[in-house]
Amino acid sequence: MPILRFAALALAAAPLPAAACSPVAGYRPPTNLELTAAADLILLAAVEDGATQPGNEDRMTLRVRPLAAIKGTMPTGPVALPQAMIATRAMPGLSNPYELAEPHPQSLAGACNRYAFPRGSHVLFFLKQRDGQWVPAGGPFSRWAEDVLTDDAPWLQAARVYAEVAALPAAEQAPALTRFRDAYRARAADPLAQIVADDVDRQIAGPKKPLREAVPAPEGD
């Protein structure tokens, strides 16, 4: 099922923090490497609390406690994330720890970005600084905030790889990806390593396809 059709069907079943997003024709979600490069801060953090005003979902705020910085400067105290909240029981739960290609299911439920998080969960946030606050990096349908349940979680391993590769000059990135892919692929008896290798292969393959193609201009224009 196409991703936008899935989002439309799921919209009626999920509360939204704001109006449903509608990516323009030609928009393509970032690859995980592009997401990493776009982030000012990649933060592993524990979800502590959240606040919202009934009827004013734009004022939702999630408070997280920093645990480690994969990229950028480690914050010295709790971080407040706007338009995010503590998940209720009716909302999708934790990320699939073995899924590195697609975003959390809530991203496909109308809002185009995940915004609800179980209290106490550990999440890897990809963030940008904007107007003095941290906001999601990557745009709609990115893996900007996925749960990581263990220290050897495939997504955490992959993020460290992409942070190292993204810091290299452009000409050195493709060879570095190949070296990382081959190193993980060589660990044939480690299924988690194979998940990481598969995702590195996706980065080597290059940009994703647009969600929907741009409409051609009328002839004669």
C-alpha positions in Angstrom: 0.0 0.0 0.0 1.5 3.4 -1.0 2.7 5.4 2.0 0.4 8.4 1.4 -2.7 6.2 1.0 -1.8 4.4 4.3 -1.5 7.7 6.0 -4.9 8.8 4.8 -6.5 5.6 6.0 -4.9 5.8 9.4 -5.8 9.5 9.9 -9.2 8.9 11.3 -7.9 6.5 13.9 -5.1 8.7 15.4 -5.2 12.0 17.3 -2.9 14.7 15.7 -0.8 17.4 17.3 -1.5 19.7 14.4 -3.1 19.7 11.0 -2.1 16.7 8.9 0.9 17.4 6.7 0.8 17.1 3.0 4.2 16.8 1.4 4.6 18.6 -2.0 4.9 16.6 -5.2 8.4 15.4 -5.6 9.2 15.3 -1.9 11.3 12.4 -0.8 12.0 11.4 2.8 15.7 11.6 3.7 17.8 8.5 3.8 19.2 7.7 7.3 22.6 9.2 6.2 20.9 12.4 5.0 18.9 12.6 8.3 22.2 12.3 10.2 23.9 15.0 8.1 21.0 17.4 8.6 20.9 17.0 12.4 22.7 19.4 14.7 22.3 17.1 17.6 21.7 13.3 17.7 20.7 12.7 21.3 20.0 9.4 23.2 17.6 10.5 25.9 15.1 9.1 28.4 11.5 10.3 28.1 10.5 11.7 31.5 7.3 13.8 31.3 5.1 15.9 29.0 2.6 18.7 29.2 -0.2 19.8 27.0 -3.2 22.2 27.2 -6.5 20.5 26.2 -7.7 21.8 22.9 -4.4 23.5 22.2 -2.2 20.6 21.0 0.4 23.0 19.5 1.5 23.8 23.0 2.5 20.2 23.8 5.9 19.8 25.2 7.9 16.6 26.0 10.7 16.7 28.5 13.6 14.3 28.0 16.8 13.5 30.0 20.0 13.3 28.0 21.9 10.1 28.2 24.5 10.4 25.4 25.2 12.6 22.3 26.0 10.7 19.2 26.5 14.0 17.3 26.8 17.5 18.6 27.3 18.9 22.1 25.8 17.0 25.0 23.1 19.1 26.8 23.8 19.9 30.4 20.2 19.4 31.6 16.8 18.2 30.5 15.6 19.1 27.0 12.1 20.3 26.1 10.8 19.2 22.7 7.8 21.1 21.3 4.7 19.4 19.7 5.5 16.1 21.4 3.7 14.3 24.2 3.6 11.2 26.5 1.9 8.4 24.6 -1.5 7.1 25.8 -2.4 3.4 25.7 -4.4 3.9 22.6 -1.4 5.1 20.6 1.3 3.1 18.8 4.0 1.9 21.2 7.7 1.3 20.9 9.6 1.3 17.6 10.3 -2.1 16.0 14.0 -2.6 17.1 14.7 -4.5 13.9 13.3 -2.0 11.4 15.7 0.6 10.1 14.2 1.5 6.8 10.8 2.9 7.8 9.8 5.4 10.5 7.7 4.7 13.5 4.1 3.8 12.5 2.8 7.0 14.0 4.6 8.9 11.2 2.2 7.3 8.8 -0.9 8.3 10.7 -1.5 11.8 9.4 1.0 14.0 11.2 3.9 12.7 9.1 6.2 12.7 12.2 6.1 10.8 15.4 5.0 12.9 18.3 4.0 10.5 21.2 6.5 8.6 23.3 6.0 6.1 26.2 7.1 7.4 29.5 10.5 6.0 30.5 11.5 4.9 27.0 14.9 5.5 25.6 14.8 7.3 22.3 17.4 8.4 19.7 16.4 12.0 18.7 17.7 13.7 15.6 17.3 17.4 16.2 18.0 20.8 14.7 18.2 24.1 16.5 15.6 26.6 15.4 14.6 29.9 17.1 16.3 28.8 20.3 14.7 25.4 20.6 15.3 21.9 19.4 13.0 20.6 16.7 12.9 17.4 14.6 15.5 17.1 11.8 14.8 15.5 8.5 11.3 16.5 7.5 8.2 14.3 7.1 8.5 10.6 7.3 12.0 10.6 8.7 13.3 8.4 11.5 13.8 11.5 13.6 12.8 9.7 16.9 13.0 6.0 17.3 13.2 3.9 20.5 16.4 2.0 21.2 16.0 -0.6 23.9 19.6 -1.9 24.4 23.1 -0.6 24.1 23.7 -2.8 21.0 20.4 -1.8 19.3 20.9 -1.9 15.5 19.6 1.7 15.1 22.1 3.0 17.7 24.9 1.1 15.9 23.8 2.5 12.5 23.5 6.1 13.8 27.1 6.0 15.1 28.2 4.7 11.7 26.3 7.5 9.8 27.6 10.2 12.2 31.1 9.2 11.5 30.5 9.0 7.7 28.6 12.3 7.5 31.6 14.1 9.1 33.9 13.0 6.3 34.5 15.0 3.0 31.9 14.1 0.4 34.4 12.1 -1.7 35.3 9.9 1.2 31.8 9.0 2.2 30.9 6.2 -0.3 34.2 4.3 0.3 33.6 4.6 4.1 30.1 3.2 3.8 31.4 0.3 1.8 34.0 -0.5 4.5 31.4 -0.3 7.3 29.0 -2.5 5.3 31.6 -5.1 4.6 32.8 -5.1 8.3 29.2 -5.7 9.5 28.5 -8.2 6.8 31.5 -10.2 7.8 29.9 -10.8 11.2 27.8 -13.5 9.6 26.7 -15.2 12.9 25.4 -11.9 14.3 21.9 -11.2 13.1 22.0 -7.6 14.5 25.1 -6.9 12.4 23.3 -8.1 9.3 20.4 -5.6 10.0 23.0 -2.8 10.2 24.7 -4.0 7.0 21.4 -4.1 5.2 20.7 -0.5 6.1 24.2 0.6 5.1 23.4 -1.0 1.7 20.4 1.3 1.5 22.5 4.3 2.0 25.0 3.2 -0.6 22.0 2.9 -3.0 21.4 6.6 -2.7 18.3 8.8 -2.3 14.9 7.5 -1.9 12.2 7.8 -4.5 9.7 10.7 -4.2 6.5 9.8 -2.4 4.6 11.1 -5.4 5.9 12.4 -8.7 5.6 16.1 -9.6 2.8 16.8 -12.1 4.4 17.7 -15.5 3.8 21.3 -16.7 1.3 21.7 -19.5 2.8 21.7 -23.0 3.6 25.1 -24.3 4.4 26.6 -20.8 
